[in-house]
Amino acid sequence: MYFYRLKDLREDRDLKQSDIADILGIEQTVYSRYERGYQTIPIKFLLELADFYKTSTDYLLGRTNEFKPYPKIK
């Protein structure tokens, strides 16, 4: 249930859906659908959000509770 994590991370940083939509270059209504689970988020946006929040895609997807991201590949 990745959409819960997306909302929690955004709210923890006192950001609005429109702030995240701007970062991704999409409309707020589209991002809202991702965050509510009405539409599957594309991988490219998932990767951008993982980088933005400094975490892993596995954390965003709920596959782990470890917030710390994996080491970058050199």
Stockholm file with secondary structure:
# STOCKHOLM 1.0

chainA/1-74         MYFYRLKDLREDRDLKQSDIADILGIEQTVYSRYERGYQTIPIKFLLELADFYKTSTDYLLGRTNEFKPYPKIK
#=GR chainA/1-74 SS CHHHHHHHHHHHTTCCHHHHHHHHTSCHHHHHHHHHTSSCCCHHHHHHHHHHHTSCHHHHHTSCSCCSCCCCCC
#=GC SS_cons        CHHHHHHHHHHHTTCCHHHHHHHHTSCHHHHHHHHHTSSCCCHHHHHHHHHHHTSCHHHHHTSCSCCSCCCCCC
//
